[in-house]
Amino acid sequence: MWHDVWLVCRKDLRIEARTRVTLNHVAPFVLTVVMLFAFALDADTTLLRRATGGLFWVTVLFAANAIAQRSASVDRPDGLPDALRLSNLSPAGMFLGKTLSLFLQLTATELVLAVAMVLMYDVRLRGIALILASIPLGTLAIAAVGSVYGPLAAGLQGRESILPLLMLPALAPVLLAATNAFGVAFGTTVGPGWRWVVMLGMLGAIYVAAGTATSAALLEET
Amino acid sequence: MTDQTSAAPAGTADTAKPVAMSTSSRGTKALGLLTLVSAVFTILYSFWFSKADVELGNTVRILYVHVPTVSIAYLCMLVNAGASAFYLWKRTAFPDLLAAATGEIGVLLLGLTILAGMMWGKPTWGTFWEWGDPRLTSTLLLFLMYLGYVTVRNIPAPRSARNTRSAVIGIISALLIYPVKMSTEWWGSLHQGRTISAPGASKIHGAQEFALYSGFLTFMLFAAWLTIHRFRVGWLQDQADATELDAVIADRRAEAGAEQFGLGEVH
């Protein structure tokens, strides 16, 4: 199965390397959102600094929606769903491969976003350990949900509006936990930050388990 | 819900089998009547016999709707998840139609819960909505997740694909039910914790407790009545779709036969 995971992940990353959608479309999109938040909050640096955790993760969710949609749509044309079904790849391996590829693309996007926010919102980095623990766990949960709902919505009419309707409510607990962990790390929220990291880990594990369990059914019908 | 007739759905050829176009039966009529009687009794009892609460005043009457609707919404959603899992296992029509019916009714009841909660919140807390409260926000989240379920369910798609997609969403959405239920205990909440099943003893007694149980009975009957009808509507929709497909195939075959044997002009 792990061979299949790597195959699917490598295939998606190769498509990304050739088309550069994340680099050329999503990265500029997140930079635009960073700018729009600054305009919306009246360029108040103190307020922006306080809200950085929430703004960071909201932007990641928007980016995840775009990347998940893209990741699912590359598998739709030219009878590719049938080809994938006949390929004898393990459904769980395909789901985990998609999740891994989404995870890596999201991590790259988050890196761009983090640099932009540190520089433009004048964020003072503290609690690095908390931040470094919450980013991969939160990203894993987001990638897992994107890998379930992306292919599920890709075959539907109105897929562009359906995917956020499905994905964003499921990711709201991730947003809550990750924002609170960042808040504690930045010193804007008081409380046990590591409890939020544990919650992120649990959410990631639940979504990966649910995605793996339903992968065969979804592959058959999407 | 619809008149008792026995005819083929509109648009089908005469080759199609007739399909009963009714969701009503003697049993559902009796259940509907019982629901109506129970609703009238609950309203009368809640407003005339049950007294206003010492602390909550007359707003306690809103809870006779709020608490039963949320409990039965959870029940509908749990049945939805169980039926969805069963559908993925067995791939039969019954669990799929049951999941579809309970999913929709769960959304309806949870929507009523939120509205009733907001009506109660304004006079009690001074606000319709409190974003800092985990029970309120998590309930809204649950509502939105099931709204997604209903939306996907209603998007035109091949039946098997639609059923599988909605079953997966039903299972994932149900993962949130327990955190919503426990949110008042896990996180500090303005919302009241457990009332009837509180550790030790129930926090509600006498006429108020009776009115609450009467509300439970009414909404339980209402949900059962609605589930049966919605189940049958779903079944009829599937039958109509299948009949229409059969008719189209029969038409194409007839055209192909006419072409082959030169029996007439083909349009």
Interface residues (C-beta under 8 A of the other chain):
Chain A: V148 L152 A153 G155 L156 Q157 G158 I162 L165 L166 P169 A170 A172 P173 I206 Y207 A210 T214 A217 L218 E220 E221 T222
Chain B: L88 L141 L144 M145 L147 G148 T151 V152 I155 P156 A157 S160 A161 N163 T164 R165 A167 V168 I169 I171 I172 S173 L175 L176 P179
